[in-house]
Amino acid sequence: MTHGPLRGVIAAIATAIDATGEPDCGHSLALARFLLDNGCDGLNVLGTTGEGTSFSLRQRLAVMSAYAASGLPLQRMLVGTGAAALDDAVALTGHAAALGFAGALVLPPFYYKDVSDHGLFAAIEAIVSATAARPIPIYLYHFPAQSGLPWRIALVRRLLHSFGERVAGLKDSSGDMDFAGQAASLSPRFQVFPSTEAALPQARAGRFAGCISATANLNADLCARFYRCGDTAALAQAVAIRQLFDGKPLVPGVKAVLAHIHEEPQWARVEPPLSPLPATDRMTVIAGYEAVRAKRVA
């Protein structure tokens, strides 16, 4: 692998929020340590599950700096630096590089829809140029259901041709495994991470670099048992935990279960426009989580 230890089970880590709506770095960093000690090979900070785009530039820079000051291994972390404003994306990516994060996960500038691939190319070109002195690897974040903009295969190929190893990989949250496979086939060094634990068998076989999953906040130990040891029963449980959120808001759901697991009610807070999981759904997913966990034979 070309770009360090970014491989395997990566949690799209949630961000704790305090009573004033500010990121709660203390609780966030405690969760980061817990996840790295309990199955995660790495973390994706300030992604969709981390509500990165709900925070201001000031807040995002502060969270990144708190991670850097914590002594946690930034070489095992991607950080979300995409923004609607290109200058913000440049500032965030530059900060990530200066702090020592392993990579920057970049959404396309997402306000204007139906833009050309030429415009998206220009955005990445600007980020690459602005960070040339500290050439942090860039990972494209493909989540068209949320961003409204795809990183099309032809564009990804062009970016790889133009910028070489600066464009290191892609996180695919589209759920389209054909797309993920096409992206992974572009270059043997191009690291593709689907967003579901169900892709771990293909990752273990070498097709993908791993997975970057929201529910790895809750099941990383099970994912690791499969990825490292081939424990198929553990993988089935990990996938069953993810399926608890089918038809429910994923980020509030994950945070509701985090509040339950860690016995810290503040974890259930989300930043508007998200809303906490309704009580009935909260009870359902927590009961389901406990039922899946109870099936495990130690």
C-alpha positions in Angstrom: 0.0 0.0 0.0 1.3 3.4 -1.0 -0.3 5.7 1.5 0.5 4.4 5.0 -1.9 2.5 7.2 -5.2 3.7 5.8 -6.7 0.2 5.3 -9.3 -2.0 6.9 -12.1 -1.1 9.3 -12.5 2.7 9.5 -15.3 4.3 11.6 -16.9 7.5 10.3 -16.7 8.7 13.8 -19.5 10.7 15.3 -18.9 14.2 16.8 -20.2 14.9 20.3 -22.1 18.2 20.7 -22.5 20.2 23.9 -25.6 21.9 25.2 -24.7 25.1 23.3 -24.4 23.4 19.9 -20.6 23.5 19.9 -18.5 20.4 19.1 -17.7 18.6 22.4 -14.1 17.7 21.8 -13.6 15.9 25.1 -16.3 13.3 24.5 -15.3 13.0 20.8 -11.7 12.3 21.6 -12.7 9.7 24.2 -14.8 7.9 21.6 -11.9 8.1 19.2 -9.6 6.4 21.7 -12.2 3.8 22.4 -12.7 2.9 18.8 -9.0 2.7 18.0 -8.6 0.4 21.0 -11.6 -1.8 20.0 -11.3 -2.8 16.4 -10.9 0.3 14.3 -7.8 0.4 12.0 -8.6 4.1 11.4 -11.1 6.9 11.7 -12.8 9.3 9.4 -13.2 12.6 11.3 -15.8 15.2 10.4 -17.5 13.2 7.7 -21.2 12.8 7.2 -21.7 10.9 10.5 -19.4 13.4 12.2 -21.8 16.2 10.9 -18.8 18.0 9.4 -20.8 20.1 7.0 -23.1 21.3 9.8 -20.2 23.0 11.5 -18.6 26.4 10.6 -15.1 26.8 9.4 -14.1 27.9 12.9 -15.6 24.8 14.5 -14.1 22.4 12.0 -10.6 23.9 12.4 -11.0 23.7 16.2 -12.0 20.0 16.1 -9.1 19.1 13.8 -6.7 21.0 16.1 -8.1 19.2 19.2 -7.5 15.8 17.5 -3.9 16.9 16.8 -3.3 18.1 20.3 -4.7 14.8 21.8 -1.7 12.6 20.9 -4.0 10.3 18.9 -2.4 8.8 15.8 -3.4 11.2 13.0 -1.6 8.9 10.5 -4.6 6.6 10.9 -7.2 9.3 10.2 -8.9 10.9 7.3 -10.6 14.2 7.9 -13.5 15.7 5.9 -12.4 19.0 4.3 -15.0 19.4 1.6 -17.1 22.6 1.6 -19.5 24.5 -0.6 -17.0 27.4 -0.8 -13.7 26.4 -2.4 -11.7 28.8 -0.2 -13.0 27.0 2.9 -12.1 23.6 1.4 -8.6 24.9 0.7 -8.3 26.3 4.3 -9.5 23.0 5.8 -7.3 20.8 3.6 -4.3 23.0 4.3 -4.9 22.8 8.1 -5.3 19.0 7.8 -1.9 18.8 6.0 -0.2 21.1 8.6 -1.5 19.0 11.5 -0.4 15.7 10.0 -3.7 13.9 9.1 -3.2 11.0 6.7 -5.6 12.3 4.2 -8.3 14.8 3.3 -11.8 13.5 2.4 -13.2 15.9 -0.1 -16.8 16.4 -1.1 -17.4 18.2 -4.4 -18.5 21.9 -3.9 -22.1 20.9 -3.4 -24.4 23.9 -3.7 -24.7 24.2 -7.5 -26.1 21.1 -9.1 -25.6 19.8 -12.7 -22.1 21.3 -12.9 -19.6 20.0 -15.4 -16.8 17.7 -14.7 -14.5 20.5 -15.8 -15.8 22.6 -12.9 -15.2 19.8 -10.4 -11.8 19.2 -11.9 -10.9 22.8 -11.4 -12.0 22.6 -7.7 -9.6 19.7 -7.0 -6.9 21.4 -9.1 -7.1 24.4 -6.9 -6.9 22.3 -3.7 -4.0 20.4 -5.0 -2.1 23.5 -6.0 -2.8 25.3 -2.7 -1.5 22.4 -0.7 1.5 21.6 -2.9 4.0 22.6 -0.2 2.4 20.0 2.2 1.0 17.4 -0.3 -1.6 15.7 1.8 -3.3 12.8 0.0 -6.8 13.6 -1.2 -9.6 11.1 -1.1 -12.7 11.9 -3.1 -16.0 11.6 -1.3 -18.7 10.1 -3.5 -22.1 10.6 -1.9 -24.4 11.9 -4.7 -27.6 11.2 -2.7 -26.4 13.9 -0.2 -24.1 16.2 -2.2 -26.1 16.0 -5.4 -22.9 15.7 -7.4 -21.1 12.5 -8.4 -17.4 11.9 -8.9 -17.9 10.2 -12.3 -15.4 7.5 -13.3 -14.2 9.5 -16.3 -13.4 12.4 -14.0 -11.7 10.3 -11.4 -9.5 8.8 -14.2 -8.6 12.3 -15.4 -7.8 13.4 -11.8 -5.5 10.4 -11.4 -3.8 11.1 -14.7 -3.3 14.8 -13.8 -2.4 14.6 -10.2 -0.9 11.2 -9.6 -0.6 10.1 -6.0 -2.1 13.3 -4.7 -5.5 11.7 -5.5 -5.1 8.7 -3.3 -8.5 7.1 -3.0 -12.3 7.4 -2.8 -15.0 6.8 -0.2 -18.1 5.5 -1.9 -21.3 6.1 0.0 -23.5 5.6 -3.0 -24.2 1.9 -2.3 -23.5 1.2 -6.0 -20.9 -1.6 -5.8 -20.5 -1.6 -9.6 -19.3 2.0 -9.3 -17.0 1.1 -6.4 -15.5 -1.8 -8.4 -14.9 0.4 -11.4 -13.2 3.0 -9.3 -11.0 0.4 -7.6 -10.0 -0.9 -11.1 -8.6 2.5 -12.2 -5.3 1.9 -10.6 -3.8 -0.7 -8.2 -2.7 2.2 -5.8 -6.1 3.8 -5.8 -7.7 3.1 -2.4 -11.5 2.6 -2.5 -13.6 2.4 0.7 -17.2 1.4 0.3 -19.4 2.6 3.2 -20.8 -0.7 4.3 -19.5 -3.6 6.4 -21.0 -5.9 3.8 -18.0 -5.0 1.5 -15.5 -6.3 3.9 -15.2 -9.8 2.3 -14.2 -8.0 -1.0 -11.8 -5.8 1.0 -10.3 -8.8 2.7 -9.8 -10.4 -0.8 -7.9 -7.3 -1.9 -10.5 -5.6 -4.2 -11.1 -2.7 -1.8 -8.9 -1.0 0.8 -11.5 -1.6 3.5 -14.7 0.1 4.5 -15.5 3.5 6.1 -18.8 3.0 8.0 -21.1 5.0 10.2 -22.1 1.9 12.1 -18.4 1.0 12.9 -19.0 3.4 15.8 -21.1 0.5 17.2 -19.7 -2.7 15.7 -16.0 -2.2 15.0 -15.0 -5.1 17.2 -17.2 -7.4 15.1 -15.9 -6.0 11.8 -12.3 -6.5 13.0 -12.9 -10.1 13.9 -13.9 -10.8 10.4 -11.4 -8.5 8.6 -8.5 -9.9 10.6 -9.5 -13.4 11.3 -12.2 -14.3 8.9 -14.9 -14.8 11.5 -18.1 -14.9 9.4 -20.4 -15.0 12.4 -19.0 -11.7 13.6 -19.5 -10.2 10.1 -23.1 -11.4 10.1 -23.7 -9.6 13.4 -22.0 -6.5 12.2 -24.2 -6.4 9.1 -27.3 -7.1 11.3 -26.4 -4.0 13.5 -26.2 -1.9 10.4 -29.6 -3.2 9.2 -31.2 -1.9 12.4 -31.1 1.6 10.9 -32.8 0.7 7.6 -35.5 3.2 7.0 -34.4 5.4 10.0 -32.2 8.5 10.1 -28.7 7.0 10.3 -26.7 9.7 12.1 -29.3 10.3 14.9 -29.7 6.6 15.1 -26.0 5.9 15.6 -25.7 8.7 18.2 -28.7 7.3 20.1 -27.0 3.9 20.4 -23.7 5.5 21.3 -25.5 7.3 24.2 -26.8 3.8 25.3 -23.5 2.0 24.9 -21.4 4.6 26.7 -24.2 5.6 29.2 -23.7 9.2 28.2 -27.1 10.8 27.2 -25.4 13.8 25.7 -24.2 11.6 22.8 -27.8 11.7 21.5 -27.5 15.4 20.6 -27.3 16.3 16.9 -26.7 19.6 15.2 -29.7 21.2 13.4 -31.0 20.5 10.8 -30.8 16.9 12.1 -33.2 16.0 14.9 -32.7 13.4 17.7 -34.2 10.0 17.0 -37.8 9.7 18.0 -38.3 7.8 21.3 -40.0 4.8 19.6 -37.3 4.4 17.0 -34.7 4.9 19.7 -36.1 2.0 21.8 -36.4 -0.2 18.7 -32.8 0.2 17.6 -31.4 -0.1 21.2 -33.4 -3.3 21.8 -32.2 -4.6 18.4 -28.6 -3.8 19.1 -28.8 -5.6 22.5 -30.5 -8.6 20.8 -27.7 -8.9 18.2 -25.0 -8.5 20.8 -26.6 -11.2 23.0 -26.3 -13.8 20.3 -22.5 -13.6 20.4 -20.9 -16.6 22.0 -17.6 -15.5 23.6 
